[in-house]
Each structure stands twice: as structure tokens, then as C-alpha cells.
């Protein structure tokens, strides 16, 4: 039985999968993924400028956490709906919400309003990447699926180059609102292509949506993140109460999801050790990623005194290395075992974390860029190995939920990473003022660095602690690669499948 649990299946496309216009469908999926990837890098690059304009640095983390939390909550719901109602209507709904939130974000007049609009944006973002990747998994199978997912990963490369570069240009020469509005034409074109070419045959039938599960997950995660982000100002009793309440609600969620007939989180999928291992590395990778995306540009501009363009280059390095690593990983799986391919990525991730631990205000910017590059490679390789393995280890009618679970855990990791690291930063920077002047706010604005030693030192100490946490998580990722079967790759698995069919 144990061998059966880890054996991978190579399934043909679903009967309802589209066969005509496949290239157009694939192109629309790439455009949707490009839009989601562009949003991540372009907003992260512009955030120091946005904070300098709107104020409210203590709410910095919430701009990321609010977006990623709502995105995470909706991912399993969208994945379930996509399996029941079809990919196209659910994905089009998500695109519409995402674009509406993007439009409103550009009109934000304060950090509070921006956070509110980012919640709307996140409600739509939960459908974008998981359902687009599921569509690719539907229309391609076996070795083709691995190659196409490699091309999907390479889309992140172009977005990674354009995002920080365009974001830096827009905040310097135009207005920061355009970093949110630039995705709108891309989303409109992608939606039209999808609507015109994807023809589904999925039967539409009523099934109950697990709203209670979604509510329990929302409450438990929100309480935990609020405690982490506001740890610098809350009392010990309040923090303990919030964390205990969060754990209790999450326990109730697990108990409830095991008993409901149509759960939001299909707990039984986690009995598959490949799915469980994939969710573990996605959670850890999400946290690690936020240590770079959310806080490295602010550190490079605020403490190291680099330009927005140079700080954006560090994000370019990580975001380009990620899809390149995914492309390399998809090829490695054709010749090396799944486990060896993922282990290579885990080792690179540990190396990148060690480089980031040594980051300081006196090192050259190339040091930070190199560390971000290595982390991107490690995340890219480990991620693609588990995406392909998980998609091949479950049946077609579970593929949407299984794929969504990986994206869900990565986004939860990003939300938790923003909360945990934001809390660490808020603790380190608490009380850093001079004659009532907020030194942190001054540090985020371009100008002379005199009189900012206290703020710069506190930021450096907090960042070092963040990257110590990242190093421990990189070791967790490396250990999780043992969940993959040894001595098995895609070519051998395809041959085994053909022999059993004969």
C-alpha cells in the first residue's frame, strides 16, 4: 500500500479539455500568469516610494498581508469551484475582481484605503495562477506537461525583468498609481482570449460551497497575523489571547473539514506524502520569498542608500532566477530523479540564505543581488519539481484542488512572512524617533542620511534576524525533498505507464 500511495500517475487530458485553439488557450494562460507575476514585483519595488508619499510605515506589512491573506483564502475556494463549475467562468470572475481592485488601488489616498483596495485585488488574485496552471495541466499530459509548465515558469522571467524596471521608472518619472493600473490592459486582453477560445464540456451541477470553512480559515489566519504584526504595541496578554484563539479556530477548521462532505480544504489529499511535502516546501518558500520581496528594497533604499532602480534589480535577480530555475528543474526531472532534482534546488536555497545572513549596510549592492539570485534559483527548482509531481500523483478530478493547495500554502507563507517579518521590524524600530520626528519615515525618503544612524542600525539588526529565520526554513525545504520518490523521473514514469497500459 505504501508503494501505491507514492506512485505517480500520468493521466490523459480530461474528456472536457479543449482540443481546438490549444495554442490560444495556452497563450491566454501565460498572459494571466504574467499579469499576476508583474503585480508582485512592480508593487514591491514601488512600496518605499508609496509609503513615503502616503505615510503610515507601521502599516507597511498590511499592504502585503491583506493582499496575500485574501488571495490565500480564495485559492482553495476557486480551486474547488473550478473542478465543479469549470475553469473558464471562475477564472474570468477572478480577473474581473483583480482588475477592479487594481483600479481602486491607484486612487488610494491613505495607507488604510490602499489596504482596503488591496483586499479587493486579493479576492480576485486567488484564481489567477492556480486555475491558469490547472488549465495547462488539463490540455497537456506526461512529458508535455512538464515542458509546458517549464514555459509557464519562464513567463515569470519576463515579468521579473519588466516589473522592477517599469516600477522604478513609474515612481521616479510619473505617479505611483500607474504601478497598479498597468495590469489592466493585460488582464482585459487575457480575458478576451480565454473567453473566445476555451470550450469546456464540464457538466454544471449544484454543490454546496464550504463557506463555514472559509470563515474559520479567515478568522484564524487574521487573528494570528494581527498578533504578529502588532506585537510591538500589544500587551503580552493580548498577544497570547490572539494566538490561542487562532490555534483554537484552526483546530476547529481541521475537525470540521474532516467531516464535511465537500470541504474547502480536502484534508485527505494530505495523506499523499508527495502532496504533503509539496505543501510544506511551498509554505516555507512563501515565507522566505517575503523576506526578499517586501523588505529588501526598503532596506537597500533606506539603509544602503541605493536608488529605486538598483533596489529593483535585486528583485529582478530573484524573480528571473525563479522561472529559470523552474525551467531547469523541469528538464532535470526528465533525466534525474524527482528527489535529486528537488535536492539540488534545496542546496541552492540554503546557499542563498547564508549569503543574505551576512548582509549589512557596508556591503556592496551586488552582495544583496547575488543572495536574491540564489534564493530565486532554489525556489524555482523546488517549486516546479513538486508542482509536476503533485499534478501527476492525483486523479484529474482532484488536480484543480491539489494544484490550488500548493499555491494556497505558498500564498499563506507569503502572508505569514509579511506578518512575522513585519512584526520583527516593528519591534526593532519601535520608538526610533528624535525630538518627535519619525526617523523611519525620513529614512524611506530620498535625501541626506545624517542623523539616521539609530534607525539604520535598528533596521539592520531586524533584517539580520529575518534572514536567520529564512536560513532555518531553507533547511526545512531541503529536508522536505525526501517526500519525493527516489530513482523515478518523468521518462521512467511515462515508460512504466505505457507498459502497464499494454
KAZINOR-V92417 format. One record per residue. N is the residue number from 1. PHI is phi in whole degrees, -180 to 180 (NA if undefined). Layout:
BEGIN
n: {N | N}
phi: {PHI | PHI}
END
This chain:
BEGIN
n: {1 | 2 | 3 | 4 | 5 | 6 | 7 | 8 | 9 | 10 | 11 | 12 | 13 | 14 | 15 | 16 | 17 | 18 | 19 | 20 | 21 | 22 | 23 | 24 | 25 | 26 | 27 | 28 | 29 | 30 | 31 | 32 | 33 | 34 | 35 | 36 | 37 | 38 | 39 | 40 | 41 | 42 | 43 | 44 | 45 | 46 | 47 | 48 | 49 | 50 | 51 | 52 | 53 | 54 | 55 | 56 | 57 | 58 | 59 | 60 | 61 | 62 | 63 | 64 | 65 | 66 | 67 | 68 | 69 | 70 | 71 | 72 | 73 | 74 | 75 | 76 | 77 | 78 | 79 | 80 | 81 | 82 | 83 | 84 | 85 | 86 | 87 | 88 | 89 | 90 | 91 | 92 | 93 | 94 | 95 | 96 | 97 | 98 | 99 | 100 | 101 | 102 | 103 | 104 | 105 | 106 | 107 | 108 | 109 | 110 | 111 | 112 | 113 | 114 | 115 | 116 | 117 | 118 | 119 | 120 | 121 | 122 | 123 | 124 | 125 | 126 | 127 | 128 | 129 | 130 | 131 | 132 | 133 | 134 | 135 | 136 | 137 | 138 | 139 | 140 | 141 | 142 | 143 | 144 | 145 | 146 | 147 | 148 | 149 | 150 | 151 | 152 | 153 | 154 | 155 | 156 | 157 | 158 | 159 | 160 | 161 | 162 | 163 | 164 | 165 | 166 | 167 | 168 | 169 | 170 | 171 | 172 | 173 | 174 | 175 | 176 | 177 | 178 | 179 | 180 | 181 | 182 | 183 | 184 | 185 | 186 | 187 | 188 | 189 | 190 | 191 | 192 | 193 | 194 | 195 | 196 | 197 | 198 | 199 | 200 | 201 | 202 | 203 | 204 | 205 | 206 | 207 | 208 | 209 | 210 | 211 | 212 | 213 | 214 | 215 | 216 | 217 | 218 | 219 | 220 | 221 | 222 | 223 | 224 | 225 | 226 | 227 | 228 | 229 | 230 | 231 | 232 | 233 | 234 | 235 | 236 | 237 | 238 | 239 | 240 | 241 | 242 | 243 | 244 | 245 | 246 | 247 | 248 | 249 | 250 | 251 | 252 | 253 | 254 | 255 | 256 | 257 | 258 | 259 | 260 | 261 | 262 | 263 | 264 | 265 | 266 | 267 | 268 | 269 | 270 | 271 | 272 | 273 | 274 | 275 | 276 | 277 | 278 | 279 | 280 | 281 | 282 | 283 | 284 | 285 | 286 | 287 | 288 | 289 | 290 | 291 | 292 | 293 | 294 | 295 | 296 | 297 | 298 | 299 | 300 | 301 | 302 | 303 | 304 | 305 | 306 | 307 | 308 | 309 | 310 | 311 | 312 | 313 | 314 | 315 | 316 | 317 | 318 | 319 | 320 | 321 | 322 | 323 | 324 | 325 | 326 | 327 | 328 | 329 | 330 | 331 | 332 | 333 | 334 | 335 | 336 | 337 | 338 | 339 | 340 | 341 | 342 | 343 | 344 | 345 | 346 | 347 | 348 | 349 | 350 | 351 | 352 | 353 | 354 | 355 | 356 | 357 | 358 | 359 | 360 | 361 | 362 | 363 | 364 | 365 | 366 | 367 | 368 | 369 | 370 | 371 | 372 | 373 | 374 | 375 | 376 | 377 | 378 | 379 | 380 | 381 | 382 | 383 | 384 | 385 | 386 | 387 | 388 | 389 | 390 | 391 | 392 | 393 | 394 | 395 | 396 | 397 | 398 | 399 | 400 | 401 | 402 | 403 | 404 | 405 | 406 | 407 | 408 | 409 | 410 | 411 | 412 | 413 | 414 | 415 | 416 | 417 | 418 | 419 | 420 | 421 | 422 | 423 | 424 | 425 | 426 | 427 | 428 | 429 | 430 | 431 | 432 | 433 | 434 | 435 | 436 | 437 | 438 | 439 | 440 | 441 | 442 | 443 | 444 | 445 | 446 | 447 | 448 | 449 | 450 | 451 | 452 | 453 | 454 | 455 | 456 | 457 | 458 | 459 | 460 | 461 | 462 | 463 | 464 | 465 | 466 | 467 | 468 | 469 | 470 | 471 | 472 | 473 | 474 | 475 | 476 | 477 | 478 | 479 | 480 | 481 | 482 | 483 | 484 | 485 | 486 | 487 | 488 | 489 | 490 | 491 | 492 | 493 | 494 | 495 | 496 | 497 | 498 | 499 | 500 | 501 | 502}
phi: {NA | -62 | -66 | -67 | -68 | -106 | -71 | -88 | -113 | -108 | -98 | -71 | -59 | -62 | -60 | -87 | -70 | -71 | -111 | -89 | 67 | -60 | -64 | -68 | -64 | -63 | -64 | -67 | -63 | -63 | -64 | -66 | -65 | -60 | -62 | -66 | -68 | -63 | -59 | -63 | -77 | -73 | -72 | -61 | -67 | -85 | -59 | -57 | -69 | -63 | -64 | -63 | -84 | -90 | 79 | 75 | -61 | -65 | -98 | -51 | -65 | -67 | -61 | -85 | -63 | -62 | -66 | -72 | -64 | -65 | -64 | -64 | -63 | -83 | -58 | -66 | -66 | -63 | -62 | -67 | -63 | -66 | -70 | -92 | -96 | 108 | -73 | -63 | -63 | -72 | -67 | -64 | -62 | -63 | -61 | -61 | -65 | -62 | -69 | -65 | -64 | -64 | -61 | -67 | -60 | -67 | -99 | -60 | -111 | -157 | -65 | -64 | -67 | -62 | -62 | -61 | -72 | -67 | -64 | -62 | -60 | -67 | -61 | -87 | -64 | -61 | -94 | -66 | -70 | -62 | -74 | -61 | -68 | -65 | -60 | -62 | -66 | -74 | -91 | -129 | -140 | 56 | -63 | -61 | -63 | -63 | -67 | -67 | -66 | -64 | -67 | -59 | -63 | -68 | -62 | -62 | -64 | -66 | -66 | -66 | -73 | -73 | -56 | -63 | -67 | -67 | -60 | -62 | -63 | -66 | -74 | -85 | -109 | -127 | -133 | -63 | -58 | -68 | -67 | -92 | -80 | -67 | -79 | -61 | -63 | -63 | -65 | -64 | -64 | -63 | -64 | -64 | -61 | -66 | -62 | -79 | -116 | -85 | -112 | -106 | -119 | -61 | -67 | -92 | -140 | -75 | -140 | -71 | -93 | -81 | -69 | -64 | -62 | -63 | -67 | -63 | -66 | -62 | -65 | -65 | -71 | -64 | -62 | -65 | -68 | -63 | -64 | -71 | -71 | -99 | -61 | -73 | -117 | -86 | -75 | -60 | -63 | -65 | -64 | -62 | -63 | -64 | -68 | -63 | -63 | -63 | -63 | -61 | -64 | -67 | -64 | -62 | -59 | -62 | -60 | -69 | -65 | -72 | -109 | -76 | -72 | -130 | -74 | -68 | -108 | -71 | -58 | -63 | -62 | -75 | -72 | -75 | -68 | -69 | -64 | -63 | -65 | -63 | -67 | -65 | -71 | -68 | -63 | -66 | -62 | -63 | -66 | -59 | -59 | -70 | -63 | -93 | -63 | -82 | -117 | -66 | -60 | -63 | -69 | -65 | -79 | -81 | -105 | -78 | 74 | -82 | -78 | -62 | -66 | -71 | -64 | -65 | -64 | -65 | -68 | -59 | -59 | -68 | -71 | -75 | -65 | -60 | -66 | -63 | -62 | -64 | -64 | -64 | -62 | -65 | -80 | -59 | -68 | -79 | -124 | -98 | -70 | -55 | -66 | -64 | -60 | -69 | -64 | -58 | -64 | -64 | -65 | -64 | -64 | -63 | -62 | -63 | -66 | -64 | -63 | -69 | -64 | -90 | -69 | -153 | -66 | -95 | -77 | -73 | -57 | -61 | -65 | -63 | -65 | -64 | -62 | -64 | -61 | -64 | -64 | -61 | -60 | -63 | -65 | -61 | -70 | -65 | -65 | -67 | -61 | -80 | -61 | -66 | -64 | -66 | -61 | -87 | -97 | -125 | -73 | -61 | -75 | -111 | -64 | -63 | -67 | -68 | -64 | -63 | -63 | -66 | -65 | -59 | -68 | -67 | -69 | -59 | -60 | -65 | -64 | -67 | -61 | -63 | -71 | -63 | -69 | -63 | -64 | -61 | -69 | -64 | -64 | -66 | -98 | -62 | 78 | -81 | -136 | -145 | 56 | 80 | -91 | -75 | -68 | -66 | -60 | -62 | -64 | -78 | -98 | -65 | 156 | -61 | -100 | -62 | 79 | -110 | -60 | -64 | -66 | -66 | -67 | -66 | -64 | -62 | -63 | -65 | -65 | -61 | -64 | -58 | -78 | -66 | -61 | -60 | -63 | -65 | -68 | -62 | -67 | -62 | -60 | -60 | -68 | -71 | -64 | -67 | -70 | -82 | -67 | -88 | 70 | -133 | -130 | -66 | -66 | -63 | -66 | -64 | -64 | -64 | -66 | -65 | -66 | -68 | -70 | -75}
END
